[in-house]
């Protein structure tokens, strides 16, 4: 059996930020991440699809400091360099398959969207760097939680199949409510209203897929284009410049078709169709990418459930809170979807985890006094 004051489920931005705040407060924690690496939905990779310190963001990429002070403050505290999302040049709109795409003068982006030098994973690397490595357990999936007078017993399964019990006084679940409900068994069970709430809360980005085309240079900029395009033809509905701060040129887009349709078409055929579309919009040079990347978040079992294939919408915070009944005193939710202001965004992960950590720290302070 492993003992800790606080067990944190999830090693994405929310889980690591909660760990940072607990560590600063002198509270012992154990972070349990089901994936083989930290980061959760934050995945920055190179053109071969491998994690990289200067790559392309398969998950979230932007934040808006003027609208999202919580993440702006964290980025400043960690002293992480940023750069603006490229918006210089014309935008393109593709309205019908029988019409050529049309270009229109671009507008200055207001408020300005920023990206992190090195990709969004720079946040993960910097947060993890200052935490005790022995307290960060990857390849460790929580399968059950049991409530007792002493706290919470968590059944975990390691990547090699071994099982273990982690005993904690408090638990912070830093993952989407829908994934928590689908993957963890509770004893006693959560109240029906809580189960229903978690099941009905959409996981941000879970129904979607991102496609990248990597090039030798950003030729669209040379043609006076920003790289931004909207399409009602598809398969990509929304396209942006994904060129890195170091100059690795790429375009990326959100695939505008349902997860079930994407699965039926298959990645190879979908990649071919996406490249053809980029050539229609940006010219023949776009037909020859050096590499392509594709991430279907609906096919990621640690991000999406079958419900996410058909459920969209934006998460919102319930008036009565995320937990009721006997679990309320021992469990706090900290996934981005539970943020009261920025649900689903990077900023939401920072806000929700800070709130959950503050609640736990206050409980420990009250118990000591």
N, C-alpha and C positions, 0 to 999 in steps of 0.2 A: 504494500500500500504506500502511496505517495501522499504527503501532507503539504498543504499550502494555505495561506490565509485567503487568497483570492484565486479562483480558476478563471481564466479568460478563454473563451471558445472563439477561435477565429484569429488568424494572423495577418489580416489585411490592415489597411490604414486605421480603421477604428480600433481593432484589437491592440495594435502596437502603440497607438496614442494613449489608450487606457493604461497599458503597461507602463509607459513613460511616466504618466501622472502618478500612478501608484508607487512606482520606484522612487520618484522624487519625494513622495510623502513617507517613505520608509516602510511601506507595506509590502509584504512578500507576495509574489504572484507566480503562477505557472501558466504559460500561454500554450494552448493546444490547437494546432493547425492541422487540418486533415490533408491538405495538399503537401506535396514533397518540398515545396518552397514557400517562403513568406510572400505576402502581397495580395492574395485573394484575387479580386477582379482587376487589380493593377498588375499588368503584365507588359513589360517593355522588352522587345526582342529585336534582333537584327534580321537581315533579309533571309537568313536560313531558318528563322523561327526560334532561334535559341536566345535565352536571356542575355541582355547586353546593357552596358552602361551608357550607350548612345544609340538608341534604337527607336522603334516605332511602337506606339501605345495601342495594344489590342483592346484595352479597356479604356477607362477615362483618361482624357488628355488635357482638358482645359480647366481653368478656374478663372473667376472674375473678381479680382481683389476689391474693387470698389463696391461690389454688391455682396461679397462674401468675406467679411472681416475676420472670421475665425480661421479660415485656412490661410488668408493673407498674413495673419499674425504668426501662424505656425511656420510658414515658409520663411518669414523674416527671422524668427527665432533660430531656425536651423541654418540660417544663412545660405539658402539655396538660390543659385542664380536662375533667372527666368528670361524668357524672350516672348515677344508678341506673336500671336497667330497671324500668319501672313494674310492681309486683306487688300494689298495694293494691286490695282488692276481691275479689269472688267469681270463681271460675273456672267454665267451662261445659263440659259433656261431652255430646256427641251420639253416642248409641249405635246407634240404628236409625232408618231413614228413616220408619218408621210411628210413632215416638215423638217427642214434643217434647224439645228439648234441656233438660237439667237443670243447675241451678247449685248449686255447693257452696262452702262457705267456703274462701277462699284461705289458703294457708300462707305464712309469711314465707320469703323466698327465702334459702337458705343452701347454699353461700356466695353472696354477693351478686354479681349480674352487673352490670357497668358498661358504659356506652357513652361514646363521645367526643363532646364538644360540637363540632358541625360535621360529625359523621359520621366513619366510619373513615378517610375520605380525609384527615382532618386529620393523620394520621400521615404520609401520603405527601407532603403539602404541606410539612410541617415538615422532614422528612428531606431532601427535594430542595432546600429553600431554602439550606442550608449547603453544597451541593456545587457544583463548577464546572459551569455550565450546558453548556459545550462538551463535557463528558465524558459527557453523558446524551443518547444518540441514540435517539429514538423512530422508529417506522416503519422499523425496521431488523431484519430477520429473519435469523438464522443458519441456513444450510442445510447446511453441511458443516464438519467439523473434521479437519485432517490433522496427525498427530503427526510431529515431526522432532527431530533432536538439538538444534535451536535453540529448540524450544518447540512451539507450536500455531499453525497457520494456519487462520483461520476465514473461510469464504466467507460473505459477507453480501449480502442483497438489500434495497435501499432501496425505499421506497414508490413512487418514480417508475420502478422497474424496473432502475435501475443496479445493477451489482455491484461489489464491492470485497473485498479481502483484508485482514484484520486479523491482525497477527502479535503473539502474546502469549507471555510466559514461562509464565504460569499461567492457568487458566480456572476460574471459579466459575459453575456452572449453577444459577441460582436459579429453577427452574421444576419442575413435577412430573416425576418420572422417566418416567412414561408418555408425556407430551408430548415430552420430550427424545428418547426413543427413536423416536417417530413422526415427528418433524419434522427431525431432524439426522442426516446420514450421517457415519459415522466411518471414517477410514482411518489405521491399520488398524482393522478392525471390532472392536467390543466383543466380549468373550468370550461364548459362548452362555449361560453361566449368568448373566452380568450382563444381557444382553438379556432373558432370561426373567424375571429379578427386576424389572427396570424395567416390563416389560409387565404383570406381575401385581400391581403396586402401584397400588391404586385412587387416583384423584385426588379429594381431599375436595371434596364438593359438586358434582362434575361431573355426576352423574346427576340432579340436582335442579333444581327451578324455584321461584322466589319470586313471590308475587302481593301487590300493595299496593292498598289502597283509601284515598284521601285525602278527608278531610272538613273541614267548616268548624270543627268543634269535637269534642273527644273525648266524645261523648254517652254512651258506655258507662260512663265514670267517674261521670257524674251518676246513672246507674242502679245504682251500687254494684258495677260489674264491673271487673275488672282489665284486660280485653282478652285474657286468656289463655283458650284453648279447645282441646279435643281432639275430633276427630271420626273416627268409624269409617264415616261416610256419604260425606264428601267433597263436592267434589273436593279441598278443602284439608284436610289431616290435622292440622295444628298451627298455631295462630293466636296472635299476640302483639300487644301495643300497640307501634306503631312511631312514636309521637308524638315529634317532635324536641325538643331542649332549649329551642328558642325557642317551642314551642307549636304547630307545624304538626301537625295531628291526622291519624293514620293507623292502620290495622290492616294487619298483613302475615301471610302464612302460607306454609308449605311445601306445594306441591301434592303430594297423595298418590297419584300414579299414575305409571306408568313412562313414560320418555321417548318410546318408540314410540307409546304411547297418546296422549300429549299432542300429538305431531306430527300424528297422524291426526285429532284433534278440531279442532285449530287454535286460534290465540290468541283470536279473536273469540268463538267459542262457549264456550271455557274461561273467559274473563273474565266472560261473562254468568252462567255456572254458579257461579263463585266469589262474585259479588255476591249472587246468590240465596241462597247458603249463609250469607253474613254476615247477611242479613236474617232468615233462620230463627233464627240464634243470638243476634243482638244487637238484633233488632227492626226495624220498618219504616224507621227513619231510616238504617239501614245500606244500604238498597236504592238510595240516591241519593248515591253518592260524587261529589265534585267532579272527581276524576280517578282513573285506575287506572294501575298500572305492572306490567309482567310481564317477568321475566328468566328465560329457560330456559338454564341453564348447559350443558346437554347439546347445545345447538345452537351453542355458541361453539367454533369450531375451535381456538382457542388455549387452551382449558380442557379440552375433552373430545375423546376419540376414539370411534369406533364401539363399542369395548369398554366404554366407560363407560356406555353405554345399558343394559347388563345387569349390570354389575359394581358391587356396593356393598361395604360393609365398611370397616374402618378401617385405614389404613396402619400398618405396624410396621417397626421397624428390624431388618435382618438381623444375625445374629451376626458374619458375616464382612465386613461393610461393604458399601457400595453399588457399589464399583468394584474390579475385579481386573485383573491383567495389566498391559500396558505403559502404559495410561492412568492408572494409579493415582497416579503421581508428578506428573502435569500437570493433572488434572481433579478438582475437588471439587464435590459436590452440596450445594445449600443451600436447596432448596425446602422448604416447610413439611412436606410428606409425609416428609421424611428426618429430622425431629426425633425423637430417641430418647424424648422424654417427652410432647410435645404435638402429635403429627403431625396436620396438617390445620388446626390452629387458628392464629389470629394469633400466639399465643405460640410455636407451633412454627416459624413463619417467623423469629421473632427468635432462637430458640435455634439452629436449624440454620444460619442465616447467620452467627451469632457463632462457631459452631464451625468452619465452613468458612473464615471470615476469619482466625481464629486459626491454623489450619493453614498457610494461605498466608503469613501474616506470619512464622511460625516458619521456613518454608523460605527466605524472603528473608534473614532474620537469620542463618541457618546458612550461606547462600551468601556473605554479606558477611564472616563470620568465617573 
